[in-house]
């Protein structure tokens, strides 16, 4: 699985967008965008990438959640590539709903859908078992100090992620994490437990 971090538009608020290809661009690999962002800025870069001879540059789009800075461009990308759009909730342009525990072929590998409410009720993370990578969307993985109010769903999502080996995190807005991920999650879980946790 080849992950290409596409350059975002510096003039507007948008998310990190990732183009995932197979290592060898085989015809059966499924070229995928995770979170296309607010606008069509990534289109020019996609056009310059070698996405496979005779292949559609983008066959599917997966949303980690339905906020505008992650999902604003889906209609335009659908028109350009005819891509199928997956999301956890129905919204304009979505073709198929995701569910917790589903597996999607992405590039030449598979990503597991992990429902991870916290940032939003429809947030998902996408986990690749073979290389232990996680596309975390806007799931907050780092809480440095106790204090504030968190939901039980968010804490449950953190504990679910803690139970999986993770070597790389591709974030919705930050640079990728490649070290000390388990330690970061340990600190975050400890600080959230020392804060106010609500069930409502």
N, C-alpha and C positions, 0 to 999 in steps of 0.2 A: 504494500500500500504506500503510495506516494502522496504526501500532504503538501500542498502549495498554499502558503499564506498570502492571499491576494492583498495588494495595496489598497487601502481605503481612501476615500475622498477626504483630503485634509481640510476642506472648507465647510464640512457639515458634521453633525453628530451621527456617527454610524458605528457599526460593530466590526469585529474581525470576521472576514469571510474566508472560508477554506475550500479549495478545489481539491478533490481527492480522485486520484487516478490509480490504475494498476501499475505495478512496477514496469511492465513491458508493454502497456497500452494494447493489450490483446482485444480482439473484437468482443469477447464475452465480458470484459471488465465494464463496470457501471460507473461512468464519470458522474461525479456527484458534487454539488455545492452544499456546504453547511452554512446557513445564514447568509443570504445574499446582500443584506444591508439595506440602507435607506434608499439608495438611488442606483442608477445603472453604471456607476463609475468602474466597477470591476469588469464590465463587458470588454473593454479594450484590451485589458490584460489577458482575459480568457482567450481572446482571438489570437494572441501571440504565443500561447502555450501549445506545444505539440501534444494534442489530446488523442492521437491515434488515427491512423489512415483509415478512411471510410467510416469513421465513428462520429456520432453527434457529440459536440464538445461538452454539453451538459445534458445528461439523460434524466437526472432527478435532483430535486432540491429538498433538503431536510431543514425544518425550522426547529431550533431549540426552544423557542417560545414565540408568541405572536406580538411582541412589541415592535413599534414602527422601525426602530433602528436595526432590527434583525430581519423584518419581513417586508419592508416597504417596496422592495424591487421585485417581488415574486411575479407579479403580473407581467412586467416587462420582460423578465427572463423566460417566462413561459411562452410569450409571443415569439421571442427570438429563437428559442431552442426546442420548443414543444415539450419541455421538461415536465415530469410528473412531480407534484408537490406533496410532501408528507408533513403533517403537524399533529399535535396532540388534541387540538380543538378545531372545530370548523371555523373557517374564515374565508374571505374572498380569495379564490385561486387555489385553495387546498383540494387535492384530489382524493387523498386517502388519509385516514386517521391512524396515528400511532397508538400503541398500547404498551404498557409496562411489560418487559420481558420479550418483546418482539425482536427479531433479528432481520436486518436489512443488508443485502449485498451492496457494498460500497467499494468502488475500485475493484480490486481482486481479493477483497477480504469481507468480513462481516462485522457490523456494529450492532451491539445490543442496546435497545432502548431502555433507559432507566428513568422512570418518572421521578422527578426530584423537586417537588413543590417547595417553595421558600421565597425565591425572587418573584415568582408568579405561580398561580395554581396550575398552569399548563406547561411549566418548565420541564424539560427532559435533558439528561446527559446522555451521551453516546459513547459506549465503551467497546474497545477492541481488545479481545482477550489475547490474541496472538502476539501483539507487541505491547500490551499493557498500557495503551494510551486512552485518554479520556477527552472528549469534547464537552466542556463543562457549561457552555452557554454563559448565563449570568449567575450561575450558582456561586454563592460567596464561600470560598474555601478557606479564607484567612480572616480570622477574628483575633486580633492581637491582645485585647484586654477584655475583662468581664465588664458587664454593664449593658444597658439597653434591654429591649424586649425582642424575643424571638418566638417563633411558633414551634409547636411540637413536631409538625410536619418537616420543618427545616432541620431540626435536630435528627429526626429519623432519616432524612436524606443524607446527612453527614455520616451517620453510623452505617448506612448502606454502602456508601462509597469507601469508608474506612475498611470494610470487609473485603475489598478487592485490591489486588496488587496493581499499583499505578506507577508507571515510570515517567510518563509525559502527560502534561495537561495543556490542551489547547483551549485557551480562555476566549470568552466572548469579547473582551476588551483589552486585556493585558497581554504581555509577552508570554510565550509558552513557558511553563514550569518544567524543569528537567532534573531537579534535585530536591531532596528533603521533603518530598510530598507527604509521606506518612507522618513525619514530625509536624508538618504544618497542620494536617488534619487532627492530630492528637491535641495540639495547642488550641485549635479552634473548638473542638468538642468540649474540652475542659473549660474554656472561657464561656461558651454558650450555656453549659450546665450551671455555671456560677452566676448567670444572669437570670432575668425573668423569662420563663418559658410558658407560653399560653397554649391552651388547647382549643380556643375558639377561633 
